[in-house]
């Protein structure tokens, strides 16, 4: 009997190995398959179904997209998940319990109010200094968490007796929401934090890296391996200045919320954010090289960029037909979930529509206020419900016009769609500058946005094959890791559940004051010692000189006498 298999035991008609005997068959096929079947039962780590609590206070839809993917995957792994959020999963899963905090807190509306940017909208907001923006974000972020924790359902949870709090793990969406880490602290449960976007300056405060900032800069675009003395000095001074303001504006507000909503727990009046950060079991970062600066990572800081990107699902028939009938390709537009299309300045909106109507491609535009858009050109279709990552996966989508959001950048790269960025905010500009540096997109600043520049950018992305080839290479780099992004998250969550909260991964440097962490206090000590030694030597040298002069004067006086 002749049976053909490849050496890898997969049928490949170009590379066949002929097995002529049952002995060969047993050694090459049966035994390996038997071992493969037995391995999961012998050494593969397993976790029993756990009860997991998700506290997702930040009202951003983009943030929740990350949390949604994670929650659904946890439920798929038979964990029981309870979610407190302002957004719905829109999927009925038996082992997921949703508690909706509604109405949704209008984060961006309140931010515009606090900064006095109602008239100019997001464009005026983007012109604030970094210091003013950070202070305003901390204020509105604290108000959003206060609103979340004041909800009746949350109050019931926060006042549960310790013996009735039967969750095994707490997950917190970390973005100006540090007060929620106190839940895991007071109920003595391991807590996992998730930073769903880059926000480099914010990330540094979430979990300080055990390296000097000059060796681990925030800004990828202007990163230089060999920085001059003055460049390193400026970087350190800037970092310490931002950190001091962040501690004062954000941590101060978050600690007040702990004292307000968790005052019934002993120690709430003295609990501080560094203590809570030091207790984090795992910090999951939704980014990965080459979209972040390579830097040393703590053992419990896990880069899992793209965790919100799942395999594409089938598109609704109207959208699928619109895409498939466009033989010249499709341009997809999404300028951010935080800004409604009706809020886009009329001059920019008209410029976009006037340019796109002249293109041969069809245009699919995601707008949540799609009903407010009237009299659009025939080649433009507006939708609001279909997930962006599913749209980008369609082969007819050739160009992605976006605002520079990190999640959109990741989706465009994974789906191999070159991007045209129209950024407004500082982090969006940094993301698009990185996209340009990587060769996967083109950036047009608001000041340079004209019909000519827009048409040139679209034509370049369409006709220059370099972008299509480069984005595939970057995508391969981004996805090349031992486990996929979501699998990485699940692995480390299960690790925490298996190993008593993951205490083995915590580093003593977390929560340590900066002067101790970077040895500034030791430098002062050695500097003082050095000054003391120099002072003693100088004093001794001065004493010797005085003594010699005294003897010389005595000799002179003795001769005169």
GUZA-321759 format. One record per residue (C-alpha): x, y, z; residue number from 1. Coordinates in nm, 2 decimals. Example, Ala and Ser with C-alpha at 12.3 -4.5 7.8 and 13.67 -1.06 7.14 Angstrom:
PT     xx     yy     zz  nr
PT   1.23  -0.45   0.78   1
PT   1.37  -0.11   0.71   2
This chain:
PT     xx     yy     zz  nr
PT   0.00   0.00   0.00   1
PT   0.14   0.34  -0.10   2
PT   0.04   0.65   0.10   3
PT   0.18   1.00   0.03   4
PT   0.24   1.27   0.29   5
PT   0.47   1.56   0.33   6
PT   0.73   1.57   0.60   7
PT   0.51   1.83   0.78   8
PT   0.22   1.59   0.75   9
PT   0.02   1.82   0.53  10
PT  -0.07   1.72   0.18  11
PT   0.15   1.90  -0.07  12
PT   0.17   1.75  -0.41  13
PT   0.50   1.92  -0.50  14
PT   0.69   1.78  -0.20  15
PT   0.59   1.42  -0.12  16
PT   0.75   1.15   0.09  17
PT   0.65   0.80   0.00  18
PT   0.57   0.57   0.29  19
PT   0.59   0.21   0.19  20
PT   0.53   0.03   0.52  21
PT   0.29   0.04   0.81  22
PT   0.60   0.08   1.03  23
PT   0.69   0.40   0.85  24
PT   0.33   0.51   0.87  25
PT   0.32   0.46   1.25  26
PT   0.65   0.64   1.31  27
PT   0.59   0.93   1.08  28
PT   0.22   0.98   1.11  29
PT   0.03   0.80   1.38  30
PT   0.28   0.87   1.67  31
PT   0.32   1.24   1.60  32
PT  -0.06   1.29   1.58  33
PT  -0.12   1.09   1.89  34
PT   0.13   1.30   2.08  35
PT  -0.02   1.62   1.94  36
PT  -0.36   1.51   2.07  37
PT  -0.23   1.42   2.41  38
PT  -0.02   1.73   2.47  39
PT  -0.31   1.96   2.56  40
PT  -0.41   1.72   2.83  41
PT  -0.06   1.67   2.97  42
PT   0.12   2.01   2.99  43
PT  -0.10   2.29   2.86  44
PT  -0.19   2.54   3.14  45
PT  -0.56   2.57   3.19  46
PT  -0.78   2.80   3.39  47
PT  -1.12   2.72   3.52  48
PT  -1.40   2.96   3.44  49
PT  -1.34   3.28   3.63  50
PT  -1.57   3.57   3.73  51
PT  -1.43   3.89   3.58  52
PT  -1.54   4.25   3.64  53
PT  -1.49   4.51   3.37  54
PT  -1.51   4.88   3.47  55
PT  -1.50   5.09   3.15  56
PT  -1.58   5.44   3.26  57
PT  -1.43   5.64   2.97  58
PT  -1.72   5.71   2.73  59
PT  -1.51   5.70   2.41  60
PT  -1.65   5.46   2.15  61
PT  -1.30   5.39   2.03  62
PT  -1.19   5.29   2.38  63
PT  -1.49   5.06   2.41  64
PT  -1.41   4.89   2.08  65
PT  -1.09   4.75   2.24  66
PT  -1.28   4.64   2.56  67
PT  -1.56   4.48   2.35  68
PT  -1.32   4.25   2.16  69
PT  -1.16   4.15   2.49  70
PT  -1.48   4.09   2.67  71
PT  -1.63   3.88   2.39  72
PT  -1.31   3.67   2.37  73
PT  -1.31   3.61   2.75  74
PT  -1.67   3.49   2.72  75
PT  -1.58   3.27   2.44  76
PT  -1.32   3.11   2.67  77
PT  -1.61   3.03   2.91  78
PT  -1.52   3.31   3.16  79
PT  -1.82   3.49   3.32  80
PT  -1.78   3.86   3.26  81
PT  -1.98   4.15   3.42  82
PT  -1.94   4.48   3.24  83
PT  -2.01   4.83   3.36  84
PT  -2.00   5.07   3.07  85
PT  -2.18   5.35   2.88  86
PT  -2.18   5.14   2.56  87
PT  -2.36   4.81   2.47  88
PT  -2.19   4.51   2.32  89
PT  -2.48   4.46   2.08  90
PT  -2.44   4.08   2.11  91
PT  -2.63   3.84   2.33  92
PT  -2.39   3.61   2.51  93
PT  -2.51   3.39   2.79  94
PT  -2.20   3.44   3.02  95
PT  -2.18   3.82   2.98  96
PT  -2.38   4.05   3.21  97
PT  -2.41   4.42   3.10  98
PT  -2.48   4.71   3.33  99
PT  -2.52   5.02   3.12 100
PT  -2.44   5.36   3.28 101
PT  -2.67   5.59   3.09 102
PT  -2.72   5.85   2.96 103
PT  -2.37   5.85   2.82 104
PT  -2.14   6.12   2.96 105
PT  -2.07   6.37   2.69 106
PT  -1.69   6.38   2.73 107
PT  -1.60   6.59   2.43 108
PT  -1.89   6.83   2.48 109
PT  -1.78   6.90   2.84 110
PT  -1.42   6.93   2.72 111
PT  -1.52   7.20   2.47 112
PT  -1.72   7.38   2.75 113
PT  -1.43   7.36   3.00 114
PT  -1.18   7.50   2.74 115
PT  -1.42   7.76   2.60 116
PT  -1.39   7.61   2.25 117
PT  -1.76   7.57   2.17 118
PT  -1.75   7.82   1.88 119
PT  -1.44   7.68   1.71 120
PT  -1.51   7.32   1.79 121
PT  -1.23   7.06   1.76 122
PT  -1.01   7.30   1.55 123
PT  -1.00   7.56   1.83 124
PT  -0.95   7.28   2.09 125
PT  -0.65   7.15   1.90 126
PT  -0.48   7.49   1.93 127
PT  -0.45   7.47   2.31 128
PT  -0.11   7.44   2.46 129
PT  -0.01   7.09   2.58 130
PT  -0.02   7.20   2.94 131
PT  -0.37   7.35   2.91 132
PT  -0.50   7.05   2.72 133
PT  -0.36   6.81   2.98 134
PT  -0.51   7.01   3.27 135
PT  -0.85   7.02   3.09 136
PT  -0.85   6.65   3.01 137
PT  -0.77   6.57   3.37 138
PT  -1.06   6.79   3.49 139
PT  -1.32   6.64   3.24 140
PT  -1.18   6.29   3.30 141
PT  -1.23   6.33   3.67 142
PT  -1.59   6.45   3.61 143
PT  -1.66   6.15   3.38 144
PT  -1.54   5.90   3.65 145
PT  -1.74   6.09   3.91 146
PT  -2.05   6.05   3.69 147
PT  -1.97   5.68   3.64 148
PT  -1.92   5.60   4.01 149
PT  -2.23   5.80   4.11 150
PT  -2.45   5.57   3.91 151
PT  -2.69   5.37   4.13 152
PT  -2.57   5.03   3.99 153
PT  -2.20   5.13   4.05 154
PT  -2.29   5.26   4.40 155
PT  -2.44   4.92   4.48 156
PT  -2.13   4.75   4.36 157
PT  -1.90   4.98   4.56 158
PT  -2.09   4.92   4.88 159
PT  -2.09   4.54   4.85 160
PT  -1.96   4.37   5.17 161
PT  -1.61   4.22   5.10 162
PT  -1.74   3.86   5.15 163
PT  -2.00   3.92   4.87 164
PT  -1.75   4.06   4.62 165
PT  -1.69   3.72   4.44 166
PT  -1.50   3.84   4.13 167
PT  -1.17   3.69   4.06 168
PT  -1.03   3.96   3.84 169
PT  -1.09   4.34   3.78 170
PT  -1.02   4.50   3.44 171
PT  -1.00   4.88   3.41 172
PT  -0.99   5.10   3.10 173
PT  -0.71   5.33   3.21 174
PT  -0.75   5.68   3.07 175
PT  -0.80   5.94   3.35 176
PT  -0.98   5.67   3.55 177
PT  -0.72   5.57   3.81 178
PT  -0.97   5.60   4.09 179
PT  -1.13   5.27   3.97 180
PT  -0.81   5.08   4.06 181
PT  -0.91   5.13   4.42 182
PT  -1.19   4.87   4.37 183
PT  -0.94   4.59   4.33 184
PT  -0.73   4.74   4.62 185
PT  -1.01   4.74   4.88 186
PT  -1.16   4.41   4.77 187
PT  -0.81   4.25   4.75 188
PT  -0.85   4.13   4.39 189
PT  -0.59   4.14   4.11 190
PT  -0.64   4.43   3.87 191
PT  -0.55   4.46   3.51 192
PT  -0.52   4.80   3.34 193
PT  -0.56   4.86   2.97 194
PT  -0.43   5.16   2.78 195
PT  -0.63   5.14   2.46 196
PT  -0.45   5.42   2.27 197
PT  -0.09   5.54   2.26 198
PT  -0.11   5.89   2.44 199
PT   0.26   5.86   2.51 200
PT   0.28   6.13   2.78 201
PT  -0.01   5.97   2.96 202
PT   0.13   5.62   2.93 203
PT   0.45   5.72   3.10 204
PT   0.25   5.82   3.41 205
PT   0.04   5.50   3.41 206
PT   0.35   5.28   3.47 207
PT   0.68   5.45   3.48 208
PT   0.96   5.26   3.30 209
PT   1.27   5.17   3.49 210
PT   1.49   5.37   3.25 211
PT   1.58   5.74   3.23 212
PT   1.35   5.93   2.99 213
PT   1.64   6.03   2.77 214
PT   1.69   5.66   2.68 215
PT   1.32   5.60   2.63 216
PT   1.17   5.91   2.47 217
PT   0.80   5.96   2.41 218
PT   0.82   6.11   2.07 219
PT   0.89   5.84   1.81 220
PT   0.92   6.08   1.51 221
PT   1.20   6.29   1.66 222
PT   1.37   6.00   1.83 223
PT   1.75   5.99   1.79 224
PT   1.97   5.71   1.92 225
PT   2.26   5.95   2.00 226
PT   2.12   6.26   2.17 227
PT   2.35   6.55   2.26 228
PT   2.40   6.66   2.62 229
PT   2.16   6.95   2.59 230
PT   1.90   6.74   2.40 231
PT   1.90   6.49   2.69 232
PT   1.89   6.76   2.95 233
PT   1.59   6.92   2.77 234
PT   1.41   6.59   2.74 235
PT   1.45   6.51   3.11 236
PT   1.34   6.86   3.21 237
PT   1.03   6.84   2.99 238
PT   0.94   6.50   3.11 239
PT   0.97   6.60   3.48 240
PT   0.77   6.91   3.42 241
PT   0.48   6.72   3.25 242
PT   0.49   6.46   3.52 243
PT   0.47   6.72   3.80 244
PT   0.16   6.88   3.64 245
PT   0.00   6.54   3.57 246
PT   0.04   6.44   3.93 247
PT  -0.11   6.76   4.05 248
PT  -0.40   6.79   3.80 249
PT  -0.50   6.42   3.74 250
PT  -0.39   6.22   4.04 251
PT  -0.52   6.49   4.27 252
PT  -0.87   6.47   4.12 253
PT  -0.87   6.09   4.11 254
PT  -0.77   6.07   4.48 255
PT  -1.05   6.30   4.57 256
PT  -1.29   6.06   4.40 257
PT  -1.16   5.77   4.61 258
PT  -1.22   5.97   4.92 259
PT  -1.57   6.06   4.80 260
PT  -1.70   5.73   4.68 261
PT  -1.50   5.48   4.88 262
PT  -1.49   5.66   5.21 263
PT  -1.66   5.36   5.38 264
PT  -1.34   5.16   5.34 265
PT  -1.06   5.19   5.59 266
PT  -0.76   5.37   5.45 267
PT  -0.95   5.56   5.17 268
PT  -0.84   5.89   5.31 269
PT  -0.47   5.82   5.26 270
PT  -0.47   5.59   4.96 271
PT  -0.27   5.74   4.66 272
PT  -0.24   5.66   4.29 273
PT   0.12   5.54   4.30 274
PT   0.02   5.27   4.55 275
PT  -0.26   5.16   4.32 276
PT  -0.02   5.15   4.02 277
PT   0.23   4.95   4.21 278
PT  -0.04   4.69   4.27 279
PT  -0.14   4.65   3.90 280
PT  -0.10   4.28   3.81 281
PT  -0.07   4.35   3.43 282
PT  -0.07   4.66   3.22 283
PT  -0.18   4.59   2.86 284
PT  -0.08   4.85   2.60 285
PT  -0.27   4.86   2.27 286
PT   0.04   4.92   2.06 287
PT   0.34   4.73   1.93 288
PT   0.65   4.79   1.72 289
PT   0.69   4.95   1.48 290
PT   0.42   5.18   1.60 291
PT   0.59   5.26   1.93 292
PT   0.95   5.35   2.02 293
PT   1.14   5.03   2.11 294
PT   1.20   5.06   2.48 295
PT   1.27   4.84   2.79 296
PT   0.95   4.70   2.93 297
PT   0.87   4.59   3.28 298
PT   0.77   4.22   3.31 299
PT   0.41   4.31   3.37 300
PT   0.38   4.57   3.09 301
PT   0.26   4.39   2.78 302
PT   0.26   4.54   2.43 303
PT  -0.05   4.39   2.26 304
PT  -0.12   4.63   1.98 305
PT  -0.42   4.55   1.76 306
PT  -0.62   4.37   2.03 307
PT  -0.94   4.52   1.89 308
PT  -0.89   4.38   1.54 309
PT  -1.07   4.05   1.49 310
PT  -1.12   3.84   1.18 311
PT  -1.36   4.03   0.94 312
PT  -1.73   3.95   0.94 313
PT  -1.96   3.95   0.64 314
PT  -2.08   4.30   0.55 315
PT  -2.45   4.40   0.54 316
PT  -2.58   4.35   0.19 317
PT  -2.63   4.72   0.09 318
PT  -2.27   4.80   0.19 319
PT  -2.13   4.49   0.03 320
PT  -2.31   4.56  -0.30 321
PT  -2.20   4.92  -0.29 322
PT  -1.84   4.81  -0.25 323
PT  -1.84   4.52  -0.50 324
PT  -2.01   4.72  -0.78 325
PT  -1.73   4.97  -0.77 326
PT  -1.48   4.83  -1.02 327
PT  -1.24   5.13  -0.99 328
PT  -1.21   5.08  -0.61 329
PT  -1.35   5.25  -0.30 330
PT  -1.23   5.54  -0.08 331
PT  -1.33   5.49   0.28 332
PT  -1.36   5.79   0.52 333
PT  -1.38   5.81   0.89 334
PT  -1.27   6.13   1.06 335
PT  -1.32   6.01   1.42 336
PT  -1.60   5.90   1.64 337
PT  -1.57   6.20   1.87 338
PT  -1.66   6.45   1.59 339
PT  -1.99   6.44   1.42 340
PT  -1.99   6.50   1.04 341
PT  -2.23   6.79   1.09 342
PT  -1.96   6.95   1.32 343
PT  -1.69   6.95   1.05 344
PT  -1.64   7.31   0.94 345
PT  -1.85   7.38   0.63 346
PT  -1.55   7.49   0.43 347
PT  -1.37   7.16   0.49 348
PT  -1.68   6.95   0.44 349
PT  -1.75   7.12   0.11 350
PT  -1.39   7.08   0.00 351
PT  -1.40   6.70   0.07 352
PT  -1.73   6.65  -0.11 353
PT  -1.64   6.87  -0.41 354
PT  -1.31   6.68  -0.45 355
PT  -1.45   6.33  -0.40 356
PT  -1.74   6.38  -0.64 357
PT  -1.48   6.42  -0.92 358
PT  -1.31   6.09  -0.84 359
PT  -1.38   5.77  -1.03 360
PT  -1.39   5.57  -0.71 361
PT  -1.70   5.53  -0.50 362
PT  -1.68   5.68  -0.14 363
PT  -1.80   5.51   0.18 364
PT  -1.82   5.75   0.47 365
PT  -1.88   5.66   0.83 366
PT  -2.08   5.92   1.02 367
PT  -2.29   5.87   1.33 368
PT  -2.52   6.16   1.24 369
PT  -2.58   6.02   0.89 370
PT  -2.94   6.14   0.89 371
PT  -2.82   6.50   0.91 372
PT  -2.63   6.48   0.58 373
PT  -2.84   6.58   0.29 374
PT  -2.79   6.61  -0.09 375
PT  -2.46   6.42  -0.11 376
PT  -2.32   6.32  -0.45 377
PT  -2.44   5.99  -0.59 378
PT  -2.10   5.82  -0.55 379
PT  -2.09   5.88  -0.18 380
PT  -2.27   5.64   0.06 381
PT  -2.29   5.72   0.43 382
PT  -2.32   5.45   0.70 383
PT  -2.29   5.44   1.07 384
PT  -2.34   5.09   1.20 385
PT  -2.09   4.86   1.03 386
PT  -1.76   4.81   1.21 387
PT  -1.47   4.99   1.04 388
PT  -1.23   4.70   1.05 389
PT  -1.48   4.49   0.85 390
PT  -1.51   4.76   0.59 391
PT  -1.13   4.80   0.55 392
PT  -1.10   4.42   0.50 393
PT  -1.30   4.44   0.17 394
PT  -1.06   4.41  -0.12 395
PT  -1.22   4.70  -0.32 396
PT  -1.13   4.95  -0.04 397
PT  -0.80   5.11  -0.17 398
PT  -0.76   5.43   0.03 399
PT  -0.85   5.52   0.39 400
PT  -0.90   5.89   0.47 401
PT  -0.88   5.93   0.85 402
PT  -0.80   6.16   1.14 403
PT  -0.48   5.99   1.26 404
PT  -0.63   5.80   1.55 405
PT  -0.40   5.51   1.66 406
PT  -0.67   5.24   1.64 407
PT  -0.76   5.35   1.28 408
PT  -0.39   5.35   1.19 409
PT  -0.35   4.99   1.32 410
PT  -0.66   4.88   1.13 411
PT  -0.54   5.03   0.81 412
PT  -0.20   4.86   0.84 413
PT  -0.34   4.52   0.93 414
PT  -0.59   4.54   0.64 415
PT  -0.32   4.67   0.40 416
PT  -0.51   5.00   0.31 417
PT  -0.28   5.30   0.26 418
PT  -0.39   5.61   0.45 419
PT  -0.44   5.98   0.40 420
PT  -0.44   6.16   0.73 421
PT  -0.62   6.49   0.81 422
PT  -0.51   6.52   1.18 423
PT  -0.62   6.79   1.42 424
PT  -0.49   6.70   1.76 425
PT  -0.12   6.66   1.87 426
PT  -0.14   6.28   1.91 427
PT  -0.31   6.24   1.57 428
PT  -0.03   6.45   1.41 429
PT   0.23   6.23   1.57 430
PT   0.06   5.91   1.45 431
PT   0.04   6.04   1.09 432
PT   0.40   6.16   1.10 433
PT   0.48   5.80   1.20 434
PT   0.27   5.67   0.91 435
PT   0.46   5.90   0.67 436
PT   0.79   5.79   0.82 437
PT   0.69   5.42   0.78 438
PT   0.58   5.48   0.42 439
PT   0.22   5.37   0.47 440
PT   0.04   5.71   0.43 441
PT   0.03   6.08   0.35 442
PT  -0.04   6.36   0.59 443
PT  -0.21   6.69   0.50 444
PT  -0.23   6.95   0.77 445
PT  -0.54   7.17   0.81 446
PT  -0.35   7.48   0.69 447
PT  -0.25   7.30   0.37 448
PT  -0.58   7.13   0.30 449
PT  -0.70   7.24  -0.05 450
PT  -0.87   7.07  -0.33 451
PT  -0.54   7.05  -0.52 452
PT  -0.35   6.89  -0.23 453
PT  -0.63   6.65  -0.16 454
PT  -0.65   6.54  -0.52 455
PT  -0.28   6.50  -0.54 456
PT  -0.26   6.29  -0.22 457
PT  -0.54   6.06  -0.34 458
PT  -0.39   6.02  -0.68 459
PT  -0.04   5.94  -0.53 460
PT  -0.18   5.67  -0.30 461
PT  -0.37   5.52  -0.59 462
PT  -0.09   5.53  -0.86 463
PT   0.23   5.48  -0.65 464
PT   0.26   5.11  -0.58 465
PT   0.52   5.17  -0.32 466
PT   0.26   5.25  -0.06 467
PT   0.07   4.92  -0.12 468
PT   0.39   4.72  -0.10 469
PT   0.53   4.90   0.20 470
PT   0.22   4.87   0.41 471
PT   0.22   4.49   0.36 472
PT   0.58   4.48   0.49 473
PT   0.49   4.70   0.79 474
PT   0.18   4.49   0.86 475
PT   0.39   4.17   0.87 476
PT   0.63   4.34   1.12 477
PT   0.34   4.46   1.33 478
PT   0.18   4.11   1.34 479
PT   0.49   3.90   1.38 480
PT   0.49   3.79   1.74 481
PT   0.46   3.46   1.93 482
PT   0.08   3.51   1.99 483
PT  -0.17   3.73   1.82 484
PT  -0.27   4.05   2.00 485
PT  -0.59   3.92   2.16 486
PT  -0.43   3.58   2.23 487
PT  -0.15   3.77   2.42 488
PT  -0.41   3.95   2.63 489
PT  -0.59   3.63   2.72 490
PT  -0.27   3.45   2.80 491
PT  -0.16   3.71   3.05 492
PT  -0.50   3.74   3.21 493
PT  -0.51   3.36   3.26 494
PT  -0.15   3.39   3.39 495
PT  -0.27   3.63   3.66 496
PT  -0.56   3.39   3.75 497
PT  -0.33   3.09   3.76 498
PT  -0.05   3.25   3.97 499
PT  -0.22   3.43   4.26 500
PT  -0.26   3.77   4.10 501
PT   0.07   3.77   3.92 502
PT   0.26   3.91   4.21 503
PT   0.58   3.76   4.07 504
PT   0.58   4.01   3.79 505
PT   0.56   4.33   3.99 506
PT   0.87   4.55   4.01 507
PT   0.96   4.74   4.32 508
PT   1.04   5.05   4.11 509
PT   0.67   5.11   4.03 510
PT   0.54   5.38   4.26 511
PT   0.89   5.48   4.37 512
PT   0.95   5.86   4.36 513
PT   1.14   5.97   4.05 514
PT   1.44   6.10   4.26 515
PT   1.49   5.75   4.40 516
PT   1.40   5.57   4.08 517
PT   1.67   5.75   3.88 518
PT   1.92   5.77   4.17 519
PT   1.90   6.15   4.20 520
PT   1.91   6.13   4.58 521
PT   2.23   5.91   4.55 522
PT   2.38   6.16   4.32 523
PT   2.32   6.43   4.58 524
PT   2.48   6.21   4.84 525
PT   2.79   6.15   4.63 526
PT   2.80   6.51   4.53 527
PT   2.79   6.61   4.89 528
PT   3.07   6.36   4.98 529
PT   3.27   6.49   4.69 530
PT   3.22   6.85   4.80 531
PT   3.32   6.75   5.15 532
PT   3.64   6.58   5.03 533
PT   3.73   6.88   4.81 534
PT   3.65   7.11   5.10 535
PT   3.88   6.91   5.34 536
PT   4.16   6.90   5.08 537
PT   4.12   7.27   5.01 538
PT   4.11   7.35   5.38 539
PT   4.42   7.14   5.43 540
PT   4.60   7.30   5.14 541
PT   4.50   7.64   5.28 542
PT   4.63   7.54   5.62 543
PT   4.96   7.43   5.48 544
PT   5.01   7.76   5.29 545
PT   4.92   7.96   5.61 546
PT   5.16   7.75   5.81 547
PT   5.44   7.80   5.56 548
PT   5.38   8.17   5.54 549
PT   5.38   8.19   5.92 550
PT   5.72   8.02   5.94 551
PT   5.86   8.24   5.67 552
PT   5.74   8.55   5.85 553
PT   5.89   8.42   6.17 554
PT   6.23   8.38   6.00 555
PT   6.21   8.74   5.86 556
PT   6.12   8.88   6.21 557
PT   6.41   8.68   6.37 558
PT   6.66   8.83   6.12 559
PT   6.53   9.19   6.18 560
PT   6.56   9.14   6.55 561
